[in-house]
Amino acid sequence: MAEDRYGLAPLRELREHRETARRGNLATAVGDAHVSAAAVETARARTERARAAVSSAYQAREALRTAAAIAAADQFLARRRHELARARDEQLRAELAHDQRTAEVDTARAQLARARAERQLVERHFEKWRSEQLRAAERKAD
């Protein structure tokens, strides 16, 4: 068979394998990006809850009249502010991780595009070679 004599057959198989691997890398990166996007949303919700808790604690403190009650409310408010700071830090870390995952998706997409282009180049060469082989066989037959 003519295909068996094609000199770039090993390269053709390598390009096909590389494209398949890059497709898998892209799928993994997209999956990781979805997970990190969910983590960002969870962190944002936690930050909003902490922000609401600080606001509520501040409003409750304003209604108090005795020094002891105000002091206790100040301690409670300080804890809520600390929780808000932790929630903001967690949100920033989640957003940074998601940005990194998004960059990985972009990189994987570019690598897949290059692998496809390389495979298509070999395929075009193979088609050209095959048509030349057919023409040579036809000339020989004539």
Buried (B, 14 or more C-beta within 10 A) or exposed (E): EEEEEBEEEEBBEBBBEBBEEBBEBBEEBBEBBEEBBEBBEEBBEBBEEBBEBBEEBBEEBEEBEEEEEBEEBEEBBEEBBEBBEEBBEBBEEBBEBBEEBBEBBEEBBEBBEEBBEBBEEBEEBBEEBEEEBEEEEEEEEE
